[in-house]
Amino acid sequence: SEQIAAFTTARSCVQYRQLLAELGVTQFGPTVIHEDNTACIAFSKNPVNFKRNRHVLIQYHYIRDLTENGIVRLEYIQTKDQIADIFTKPLPPSDFRRLLPFITADVT
C-alpha cells in the first residue's frame, strides 16, 4: 500500500510539474516526497529486483525511473511527523493538536 501511495503521489507530481512548465514556471531539482516507510524508499532507489518485490506491478517501477531521472526524491520522515496522518488515521488528541498547525492556513 505504501508503494501504491508513493506511485500515485509521484504521478501527481509529474502532472503538476508539466502544468507549471506549460505556464512558464520551470522547477529545477526534484520534487521531495516525504515517506515514512524505509522499504518503499529503498525500493525506489535500488534498481535490483529481489524475490520479495517481484509481485509489485510494473507500473510501480515508475517511481524508480523518476528517482533516477531526478524528477522526484523520496525522503524519510518519522511516522510521528507525517502530516498526512491527520487525514488518514484516527489520532490521539495530542497528536492531532500537534499536527494541526501544519495544515491550516491563515487566510486573513
C-alpha positions in Angstrom: 0.0 0.0 0.0 2.9 2.4 0.7 4.3 1.7 -2.8 0.9 2.4 -4.3 0.5 5.7 -2.4 4.1 6.7 -3.4 3.3 5.9 -7.1 0.1 7.9 -7.0 1.8 10.9 -5.4 4.8 10.7 -7.8 2.4 10.6 -10.8 0.6 13.7 -9.5 3.9 15.5 -9.0 4.8 14.8 -12.6 1.4 16.2 -13.8 1.8 19.3 -11.7 5.3 19.9 -12.9 4.2 19.6 -16.5 1.3 22.1 -15.9 3.7 24.5 -14.2 6.1 24.2 -17.1 3.4 25.0 -19.6 2.6 28.1 -17.5 6.3 29.1 -17.8 7.3 28.1 -14.3 10.1 25.5 -14.5 11.0 23.6 -11.4 14.7 22.9 -11.1 15.6 19.9 -8.9 13.5 17.0 -7.7 10.1 17.2 -6.0 10.5 15.9 -2.5 8.0 13.3 -1.3 8.1 12.5 2.4 7.7 8.8 3.1 7.7 7.0 6.5 8.4 3.6 5.0 12.0 2.8 4.6 11.3 -0.3 2.4 9.4 1.9 0.0 12.3 4.4 -0.2 14.8 1.6 -0.7 12.6 0.1 -3.5 12.5 3.4 -5.3 16.3 3.8 -5.2 17.6 0.3 -5.8 17.1 -0.9 -9.4 17.8 -4.5 -8.3 14.9 -6.9 -8.3 14.5 -9.1 -5.2 12.3 -12.1 -4.8 10.3 -10.2 -2.2 9.2 -7.4 -4.6 8.6 -9.5 -7.7 4.8 -9.2 -7.0 4.9 -5.5 -7.5 3.3 -4.4 -10.7 5.4 -2.9 -13.4 3.7 0.5 -13.2 5.0 0.9 -9.7 8.6 0.7 -11.0 7.8 4.1 -12.5 9.0 5.6 -9.2 12.4 4.2 -9.8 12.6 5.9 -13.2 11.5 9.2 -11.7 14.1 8.9 -8.9 16.9 8.0 -11.4 16.0 11.0 -13.6 15.9 13.4 -10.7 12.2 14.3 -11.0 11.2 13.1 -7.6 13.1 12.2 -4.4 11.7 10.1 -1.6 12.9 11.3 1.8 12.4 9.6 5.1 10.2 11.2 7.7 9.3 9.7 11.1 5.8 8.4 11.4 5.0 10.7 14.2 5.9 13.7 12.0 3.8 12.6 9.0 1.3 15.4 8.4 -0.8 13.3 6.1 -1.8 11.0 9.0 -4.1 13.7 10.2 -6.3 12.9 7.2 -5.8 9.1 7.1 -5.7 7.8 10.6 -7.5 8.2 13.9 -5.0 10.1 16.0 -4.9 10.7 19.8 -6.0 14.3 20.5 -2.4 15.3 21.5 -1.0 14.2 18.1 -3.9 15.8 16.3 -3.3 19.2 18.0 0.4 18.9 17.3 -0.1 18.4 13.6 -3.0 20.8 13.1 -0.9 24.0 12.7 0.9 22.4 9.7 -2.3 22.0 7.6 -4.2 25.2 8.5 -3.6 28.4 6.5 -4.1 31.9 7.7 -6.4 33.4 5.1 -6.6 36.9 6.7 
